[in-house]
Amino acid sequence: MSRFYSEVTSKGQRSSKETTQTKMGDRSGMRAHLRGWNIGVEVYLEVNEEGRDEIRVYRTKGSNDRFERRIELIAFLEEEKNND
């Protein structure tokens, strides 16, 4: 069973692209950079040091930024700790 799933669908298209990844190593995960010409987001989905999933979302300057710099962290989500 895969730990991570992604799906990308273009607006107006009937098809989508799906990707899966099983956990391999301590820091497995996925990265996506969705962008327009002047604005975008870069998303990381990874396993943190405690073994929980975390998501970081960064604002970028889009396709016109040839250095693909991250401007700022705009969201951080972490899987809740299981208290079993």
C-alpha positions in Angstrom: 0.0 0.0 0.0 1.3 3.4 -0.9 1.9 6.0 1.8 1.6 9.1 -0.5 -0.8 9.8 -3.4 -1.0 12.7 -5.8 -3.4 13.6 -8.5 -3.2 16.4 -11.0 -6.1 17.4 -13.2 -6.0 20.2 -15.8 -9.1 22.4 -15.7 -11.2 21.6 -18.7 -9.5 18.2 -19.3 -11.2 14.9 -18.7 -8.0 13.1 -17.8 -5.7 13.2 -14.7 -2.3 12.1 -13.7 -2.0 10.0 -10.5 1.3 9.2 -8.7 1.9 7.0 -5.7 4.9 6.4 -3.5 5.6 3.9 -0.8 7.8 4.9 2.2 11.4 4.3 1.3 14.0 5.5 3.8 13.6 8.0 6.6 12.7 11.1 4.6 10.6 9.8 1.7 8.0 12.1 0.2 6.7 14.1 -2.7 7.3 17.6 -4.1 5.0 19.5 -6.5 5.4 23.0 -8.0 2.2 24.4 -9.5 2.7 27.8 -11.1 1.4 30.5 -13.4 3.6 33.1 -15.0 4.1 35.2 -11.9 2.8 33.3 -8.9 2.9 29.7 -7.8 3.0 27.3 -4.8 5.6 24.6 -4.0 4.3 21.8 -1.9 6.3 19.2 0.0 4.7 16.1 1.6 7.3 14.2 3.7 7.8 12.0 6.7 9.3 14.0 9.6 11.8 12.8 12.1 9.1 11.5 14.4 7.6 9.3 11.6 4.5 11.5 11.0 3.5 13.0 7.7 3.9 16.7 7.3 3.0 19.2 4.5 4.8 22.5 3.8 3.4 25.0 1.2 5.6 27.8 -0.1 4.6 30.8 -2.2 6.8 31.2 -5.3 7.1 33.8 -8.1 5.9 31.3 -10.8 7.4 30.4 -14.1 9.0 33.8 -14.8 11.4 33.3 -11.8 14.2 31.3 -13.5 15.8 30.6 -10.1 12.5 29.1 -8.7 12.9 30.8 -5.3 10.5 30.2 -2.5 9.2 33.5 -1.2 7.6 32.4 2.1 6.1 29.5 4.0 2.4 30.0 3.8 1.1 26.8 5.4 2.4 24.0 7.6 0.4 20.9 8.4 1.5 17.9 10.6 -0.2 14.6 11.2 -1.7 14.5 14.7 0.2 12.4 17.2 -1.4 9.0 17.8 -1.9 8.6 21.6 -2.6 4.8 21.5 
